[in-house]
Amino acid sequence: MEQQAKAPADLKKVADFLRSGSAGMKVRVGALNGKRVDYFKGKSAVKALLSPAYQKKKGMPAVTNEAEAMTVLHAVHTFAFYIRVQRFGPSGSSSSSPKTLQIMPEQKWAQDEYYAWFYDGSQWTTYAGGVLMVAIMLGGVMFPLWPPVMRLGVWYLSIGMLGLIALFFVIAILRLVFYIITVLLFADVGFVESFIPLWEWDLPKKKGKKRRSDKGKEKEKTGVATATEMPPIESRTRIEEVADEDDA
């Protein structure tokens, strides 16, 4: 737009900052004249200019309080980087569809108003991505014209990548087999920890001698108990003889 081209460099940097992700603004999607556009609330833009991320930027107007932030945002608004709109209900039958937006005849800046973006921000990343994509496509098409050394290097690189992918598949299959056969991998551990220890052999403990010795001790205990409980034979016979004398 012509008005945006006439904007000072510092205000254009403010618009670039607000349009970037570093501003931390809550950007929403609405429907304006049948097209989807991004819009925001004025309050979120004020918070973005008062954030530490804006204070670290250079070449932009200084903002120390809310009043100065409102002044800078009003100045950016005059160059039509964003335009005041009114928000209505959903544009479609679903409640999650974008809200309908309509441009307001009276343009002003306020924290409680909504503003639709008419500026896409810096496009250097888009241009760089496009140039890189074209270069990759041209390089692939002109592969037969490459020097033999480069073609051989690409062949080795492709073989190495295929081998690495095959190794991942083999490891996944082995892990599945070990998971099904053993119970060691049922624990919630990582990939490397699941193979530790790699192998282990437990020897059974020898319990035969202990069992025999325990049985011998039990027999001795039972023998002592019976010996203490039963009275001697002589004492029993003596008691019976005394009983016979009384009867006589």
Secondary structure, 3 states (H helix, E strand, C coil): CHHHHCCCHHHHHHHHHHHCHHHCCCCEEEEECCEEEEEEEHHHHHHHHCCHHHHCCCCCCCCCCHHHHHHHHHHHHCCCCEEEEEEEEECCCCCCCCEEEEECCCCCCCCCCEEEECCCCCCHHHHHHHHHHHHHHHHHHCHHHCCHHHHHHHHHHHHHHHHHHHHHHHHHHHHHHHHHHCCHHHCCCCCCHHHCCCCCCCCCCCCHHHHHHHHHHHHHHHHHHHHHHCCCHHHHHHHHHHHHHHHC
